[in-house]
Amino acid sequence: MIERKARVERNTLETQISVEVNLDGTGKTNFQTGVPFLDHMMDQIARHGMVDLDVVCDGDLHIDDHHTVEDVGITMGQAFAKAVGDKKGIRRYGHAYVPLDEALSRVVLDLSGRPGLHMDVPFTRATVGGFDVDLFAEFFQGFVNHALITLHIDNLKGKNTHHQIETVFKAFGRALRMAIELDDRMAGIMPSTKGTL
């Protein structure tokens, strides 16, 4: 089997980022972004997606978290697209429902080759631990634009904002794991009638 690994570096005047991903990993992580709540959520992706993820970012946090969060999403999307390769033999689609106490979220995705984000999360608070929750839309938009996936995120229930967010990231990890999984019955076959994704 070809190793589905990638390393991507992205440097701008606002952020300097390196991302390493192994899609067939065990959930090993290393995060150094300077944004602890983002690191906590990326840990959910890795552990529930069973991918190894190493993300290091030196960003302009003296301004705010915006550039770091968005650019990490962009760079992760680039690394994911590189690691997944030509997509032959994968399941392509993934979905997951994840509860956490009173919160419940659903994530559905398609490794379609077409970027699209629909995110409906009615946050009950604007911040969690000083983190602006609106930035998660920027993270996912950056990811889908560069991973070239269609992503639907819906928080179906929830009163605690931390729980809302955590269910989203856990469900995203689970759905991603399903979509990138190799299907023995599809070995060497492109999962599209177009012949390309």
C-alpha positions in Angstrom: 0.0 0.0 0.0 1.2 3.5 -0.8 1.8 5.6 2.3 -0.8 8.3 2.5 1.4 10.9 4.2 2.1 14.5 3.4 4.0 17.5 4.8 3.1 21.0 3.8 4.7 24.4 4.8 2.9 27.7 4.2 4.6 31.0 5.0 3.0 34.4 4.9 3.6 37.7 6.6 0.9 36.7 9.1 1.7 33.0 9.8 4.4 30.4 9.3 2.9 26.9 9.4 4.0 23.4 8.9 1.6 20.5 8.9 2.4 16.7 8.7 -0.4 14.2 8.3 -0.6 10.4 8.1 -4.0 9.3 7.0 -3.3 5.7 8.1 -2.1 6.6 11.5 -3.1 5.9 15.1 -4.1 9.3 16.3 -0.7 10.6 17.4 -0.5 14.3 17.7 1.8 17.3 18.2 0.3 20.8 18.2 2.1 24.1 18.7 -0.2 26.8 17.5 -0.4 29.1 20.5 -4.2 28.7 20.5 -5.0 26.0 23.1 -8.7 25.6 22.3 -7.8 25.1 18.6 -5.2 22.5 19.6 -7.8 20.7 21.7 -10.3 20.5 18.8 -7.6 19.3 16.3 -6.8 16.6 18.8 -10.4 15.4 18.4 -10.0 15.2 14.6 -6.8 13.1 15.0 -8.0 10.8 17.7 -11.5 10.1 16.2 -10.2 10.2 12.6 -7.3 7.8 13.4 -4.9 10.1 11.6 -1.5 11.3 12.8 -1.4 15.1 12.9 1.5 17.4 13.6 0.7 21.2 13.3 3.2 23.9 14.2 2.2 27.6 13.7 4.0 30.8 14.5 1.2 33.4 14.0 0.4 37.0 14.7 -1.4 36.2 18.0 -0.6 39.7 19.3 -3.3 40.9 16.9 -5.8 38.1 17.4 -6.4 34.4 16.7 -8.0 34.9 13.3 -5.0 34.5 10.9 -3.7 31.5 12.9 -7.0 29.6 12.9 -7.9 30.3 9.3 -4.3 29.6 8.0 -4.1 26.3 10.0 -7.3 25.2 8.3 -5.9 26.1 4.9 -2.6 24.3 5.4 -4.3 21.2 6.9 -6.5 21.2 3.8 -3.5 21.3 1.5 -1.8 18.5 3.4 -4.9 16.4 3.4 -5.4 16.8 -0.4 -1.8 15.8 -1.0 -1.9 12.8 1.3 -5.2 11.4 -0.1 -3.7 11.3 -3.6 -5.8 10.3 -6.6 -8.7 8.9 -4.3 -8.9 5.6 -6.0 -10.2 2.9 -3.7 -11.5 5.2 -1.0 -15.1 5.2 0.3 -15.4 8.9 -0.6 -18.4 9.7 1.6 -18.4 9.9 5.3 -21.0 10.8 8.0 -21.2 10.8 11.8 -23.5 11.7 14.6 -21.8 12.5 17.9 -23.4 13.3 21.2 -21.8 14.9 24.3 -24.2 15.2 27.2 -27.0 17.6 25.9 -25.3 18.4 22.6 -25.6 16.4 19.4 -23.9 17.2 16.0 -24.0 15.7 12.6 -21.3 15.9 10.0 -21.6 14.7 6.4 -18.8 15.0 3.9 -17.9 14.1 0.3 -14.3 14.0 -1.1 -15.9 15.5 -4.2 -13.1 17.6 -5.6 -15.5 20.6 -5.2 -15.1 22.9 -2.2 -18.4 23.6 -0.3 -19.2 24.4 3.3 -22.6 24.4 4.9 -22.3 25.1 8.6 -25.3 25.5 10.9 -24.1 25.8 14.5 -26.2 28.1 16.7 -23.6 28.8 19.3 -25.1 29.7 22.7 -22.1 31.9 23.6 -19.7 34.0 21.5 -16.5 32.8 23.2 -15.2 29.7 25.0 -12.1 30.3 27.2 -11.5 33.6 25.4 -11.7 31.9 22.0 -14.0 33.5 19.4 -16.2 30.6 18.3 -16.9 32.3 14.9 -13.4 31.4 13.9 -14.3 27.8 13.5 -16.2 28.6 10.4 -13.0 30.2 9.1 -11.1 27.0 10.0 -13.5 24.8 8.1 -13.8 27.1 5.2 -10.0 27.2 4.8 -9.9 23.4 5.0 -12.7 22.7 2.5 -11.3 25.2 0.0 -7.9 23.5 -0.1 -8.9 19.9 0.6 -11.6 20.2 -2.1 -14.3 18.6 -0.1 -18.0 19.2 0.4 -18.8 19.5 4.1 -22.1 19.8 5.9 -22.0 20.5 9.7 -25.1 20.7 11.8 -25.4 21.1 15.5 -28.8 19.5 16.1 -29.0 20.2 19.9 -26.9 21.9 22.5 -26.8 24.5 25.3 -23.2 24.3 26.3 -21.0 25.9 23.6 -17.9 23.8 24.5 -20.1 20.7 24.0 -21.5 22.0 20.7 -18.0 22.6 19.3 -16.5 19.4 20.6 -19.3 17.3 19.1 -18.7 19.0 15.7 -15.0 18.2 15.8 -15.4 14.6 17.0 -18.1 14.0 14.3 -15.8 15.6 11.7 -13.0 13.2 12.6 -15.3 10.2 12.5 -16.8 11.2 9.1 -13.3 11.9 7.7 -12.1 8.5 8.9 -15.0 6.8 7.1 -14.5 8.8 3.8 -10.8 8.2 3.5 -11.0 4.5 4.4 -9.9 2.1 1.8 -12.6 -0.2 0.5 -11.4 -3.6 -0.7 -14.2 -3.8 -3.1 -13.2 -0.5 -4.7 -9.4 -1.3 -4.9 -7.9 0.7 -7.8 -11.3 2.1 -8.8 -12.2 5.8 -8.9 -15.4 6.3 -6.8 -17.0 8.5 -9.4 -18.8 8.0 -12.7 -16.8 10.9 -14.1 -13.6 8.9 -13.7 -12.0 11.7 -11.6 -12.5 13.6 -8.4 
